[in-house]
Every structure is written in structure tokens, then in C-alpha cells.
Amino acid sequence: MSINVSFINMKGGVGKTTLAMQVAFGAQAAGLRVLAVDLDPQSNLSQALLGTELYRKGVIDQNRPTVIQLFEGYLPATQTRPGPSTVSVEDAIMKPLSEKFPHLVPSRLQLCHTIRNPGGKERRLAEAVAKVQDRYDIVIIDCAPTDSMLTDAAYFASRYVVVPVKPEYLAAIGIPLLARSLKGFKQANQDHTIDIAGIVFVHSSDYSVSPEGRESIAEVSKTAKEEGWRVFTKEIPYSRSVAKSAREGRPIGWTRRARPKVVTAFSAFTNELFGAVGIGERLPEAAEPFAEF
């Protein structure tokens, strides 16, 4: 069965999608079977993994099933479909032609409507993933930066949570909010085991390695120690190649002019994450994230 990992922070713009994308690519390159799930109405992970053009043509223009239908349970009527029809998780999974690319349950903006009408939907993603998780080694869930039904859905579908943080004051304030959110979930669902795999620092500029940035790192590390959470030793350095990688829908190692130290940093973090969630033993012998890129 798969090990399911959500990337969550209650603050937006902290690198959740960047990490989810690169870990998905890295895990696939290392020989693991990967399913990525986009739980954000902004659909950034979908566009990053597919590329903007394929996302538009393959998801939007074709009106294909997305994560929305896993929550709503049906496909609505369209000009070519005279009435509603049933949908399965297999219908929502996009499978690229190349084995180097992970499978994906995409999202789209209309997921906002699901959030506005959340009643009784928080377990539906877990129910859907449970039907296919024997086909994957890891399921990676990219979450919206809000404490909503989607967050509960990610909790129910996950065994571990990874918390990306930019070492900046406003980005770091989402950590206590997440701690309260997860505590509330555990209290209400004591039969569900979910743990923080760790906090990872994602640098957004040279500012984040300044004294102010280091103070933010110290504050987050203090909170992590109080909560008993791991802080990953591998940090992700700032690089303009990250945005280019997302725009092209390609792994960081395929991106032109990506600095070797940046590729190495993503690979090192991915390996550290594998160790934290106990997936290392599933790797093929001598496998290395991004080694093929």
C-alpha cells in the first residue's frame, strides 16, 4: 500500500507546490510508483506537472474529471452528455505516456464551489485514494493554504504531513495555526494516525539567509521542538530555475541552466523525506532521485 504524504501550511506562497512537484518527479525517477493529487483550486500543481498548455487542452478544454468529481461523486451534464453520470477515481487520474512522469489527479478553479458546500465530503478523497493505493508506492497531496474541508480531506487521506516554510516572518506565522488545526483533527478523530514528517525551509531570496531570516528559522525551530516535530536538515536554496521548471512542466534537473547545487538540494531533501516516512526500503537498488534527469 502507498504511503500518503500531504504538503500543508496555512500560509500561501511558502513552496508547497514547488516541493510537491519536485518530490513527485524525484520519486518517479527513483523507480517509485507515484500519484500526485492537487487539492488547491488554483491548480498550480496540475499546471506544474502537466505544463500550462497540456493542462488547458487536456483538462479544461476536454472538461475531464478532476478532484472535484471525487468530492461531488458524479459528472454533470454537458452539451455532449445529456445527464449526470457516475465517476470513479480511475476516471480522474491522468496517466502520462512517459514512465518518468507521475500520475495526477488534477484540480481546477471550480473546486471553490466544493469548499462553499462542504457538508459530509471530507472523507471522500480518502475513500477514493483507498481504492487505488495498492497501485502506488507514494501519494503526494498538494494542499490549499487554508484550514477548510480540503485540509480535513488531506488529513483523512494522509499518514504524514510535510510543512514547507519560507524563513520570513509572515510565512512562519502559519506554523502555530497548523499545530492547532492538526491537534483539533486528532482530538476529533482519535482512530486516525497522522504525524508531521517534518518542516523544511524553502528559501525565496537572499533575504531569507539574512539575520532576519535566521531569526525566523530559530522561531520555527523553537515551535517545532515544543511540538516534537522534525526539522529537515536539508534546506532548499533560492533559484530562478524553480519557476522555469514549473512553467515548463519539467523536473528541476531537466531545466536548462539549473545549478547543480539546486538539483542536489532537491535530491537530498527527497532522500531525507523518504527516510522520515519509511519509504526508503521500497526504492530499487542504487536508485537516486533525479539521477536520470
N, C-alpha and C positions, 0 to 999 in steps of 0.2 A: 504493500500500500504506500501511497505517496506521503511525504512529509510536507505539510502545508504551512506556508510562511506568508504573513501579511506585512507590508511596509506601511507603517502608520505614524503620523504626527499630527497633532491638532492645529499645527501651523502650516500654511501653504508655502511653497517655494523653498523647501528645505532639501530637495534632492531625492524625494521618494521615487518618482518616476525614473529618474536617472539611474538610481541603484537597481530598481526592479528590472529595468530594461537590460542593463549590462549583466546582472546576475543571471537573468534568463538566457541571454546569449552565451555567457560563460559556462553555465551548467550544461547547455546543449552541446557546446563544443567539447566538454569534458566527457561526453558519452552518456549523460543522463537524459531521461525522457521528461520533457518539461511542458507544463501547461501554465500559461500566464492568464490571469483574469483581471480585466480592467473594471474597477469599481468606482470610477470617477466620471461624472457627467462631462467633464472637459475632454475626456477621451485621449489624454496625452500619451498613455502607454500604447494604446491601439495605433495611433499615428506614428509613434516612435518605432514600434516593431514592424509595422507594415510599410511605412513611408506614407507621406501625405496623399500622393496620387492613388496608390493602391487602396488606401483607406476610403477615399472618396468613391472610387469606382467599384470596389468590392464590397463595401459596407453600406454607404449612404445611397449611391445610385441604384444598387440592387435591392435595397431595403431588406437586407438579410437579417436573420435573427441575431440578437445581441444579448448581453447580460440582462437587459430589460425583460426579455421574454422569460428568462429563468425566474424572475420575480413575479411576473404577471401570469405566467402559465399558459399563454396562448399567443398566436399570431393574429393581429387584427385583420379585418377585411381591407382589401385594396382594389384598385381598378382591375387587376388580373386575378384576384382571389375574392370571390363573391361573398364569403362569410368567414368568421373566425375559424382557425384551425389549431390543432394541438401542436406542441413543440417539445422537443426533448433536448437534453444537454448536448447530445451529438450534433443537433442542428445548429447550435450556437457556436461550436468550436470550429475555428478556421485552421486548416492544416496546409502549411506552405508546401510547395513542391520540393524544396531543398531540405534535407535532413539536418542542415546546420541551423535551421530556424525553428524556434519553439512553436507549439500550438498556442492558439489565442482565443479567448472568449472576449470579443471586443465590446466597447461601450459606445454610447452616443449621447448627445445633449438631452434627449427626451428622458433620460434616467432621472432628471429632476422631478418629473411627474410622479415617479415611483416614490421618491422621498416625501412628496407632499401627501401621499396617501399610503402610509407605511403599515397600516394595520395587519398584523399576522404574517408579514413577509420576511421577517428577519432570519428565519431558519431555512428558507427556500434555496439559498445558494449552497449551504452545507448539504442539503438533500440532493441537489443536482451534482455537486462535486463527488459525493459519496458513490454515485453510480459509475464513475469513470476513474476513480483514484487508483484502482489496481493497474491501470494502464500507464501511470506516470510515476516517476521517482520523486518529483518535487512539483508542487503547485505554488506559484508565486502570485500574490494578490496585491495589486496597487490600489490604495485607498484614497478617498477624498479627504481633504483636511477639515473634517467636521465631525462632531460627535452626534451621529444620526443613526437611523435604521441601517444605513450602509456599514457603519462601524460595527454595530452588533452583528450584522451578517458576516463581516470579515472575522470577527471573534469566533462565531459559531463554526465557521469553515476552516479555522486555523488551529494549529498546535503551537506555533511560535509567532512572535511579533518582532520585527526589526524596526528600530526607531532612528531614522536619519535626522541629523541635526546640523544646521549651519552654525558655526561658532560666532553668532551675533546675538545681541541682547533680545531683540524681538523674536528671533527664531527659536531661542532657547526657552521662552516662556510657555511653549506648548507642552513641555515635559510634565510639569505638575498636573496639567489638565488631563493628559493621557493616563497618569498614575491614578487619578480619581476615577476616570472612566473605566479602566480595567478592573479596579477594585470593586466598583459597583457591579460590573458584569459578573465577576467571580462570586460575589455575595448572592446575586440573584440566580446563578447557575452553578451551584456547587458540584454538580456532576460533570462539569466540563473542565478539562485540564488545558490551560493555556499559560504560556510563560513568555517573558521578554527574552528573546535570544540575545539582545544586546543593543547598545547605542553606537552609532557610527557617525563620525564627524565628516561632513562634506563641505569642503572649502569653496566659497563662491568668489573669492577675490583675494588679493594680497592683504586686504584689510583684516581678514579672518585669522591671520597669523601675527597680527599686531598685539600689543599689550591688552587692548580691549577684547580682542578675540580670545586671547589666552585666559582672560578673566571669565569670559562666558564658558569656555571649556571647563574651567575649575568649578564654576557654579553647577554645570550639568553633571560633572563627575561627582560632586558632593551629593546631589539628589540621587544619582544612580547608586551610590554607596548606601545611602539611607534606605533605598528601596530594595537593595540586594540585587541590582541589575549589573550585568556585564557591560563594560565599555570596550568595544573592539580596539585592539592596538593599531590596526591598520586604518589610516585616515585616507580620504580621497582628496587629492590635490585639485586646485583650480586648473581648468584647462578649457580653452575655447573649442577644442575638438569635441567636447561633450555635446554641445549644441549642434555641431555639424553631424555628429553620429546620429542624433535623434532626427534631424531633418532628412538624412539620407536613409533612415531605417536600417542602419548597418551597425555591427558591433564596433566598439571603440578601436579595436585592433585592425579593422578594415578601413578606418577613416584616414584619409590622406593627411600626412604631417602630424599625426597624433604622436606625442612624445612617448618614447619607450617607458619612461618612469610613470606615466599616467596609466598606460596599459598594464604595467606591472602592479600598480596600486590596486586597480580593479581586480586583477587576478589574485593578488594576495588577500584582499578582503573576502573575495568569494570563497577561497580556501578556508579562511578563518571561520566564515559563516557555516560552511559545510561541517567543520568540526564542532561548532556550537550546537547544531541541530541534529548531529549524529548521522549525517548522510555520507560522510567520507568513505565508509566501508562499501558503499554502493558504486563507487567510481571504478571504472575499468582500470586495470593495471597500468601505471605510468600516465594516467590521464591528467591533464592540466587545463584549467580554464583558460580560454583564449589562445591555447597553444597552436591551434590550426589557423588562427587569423593572422 
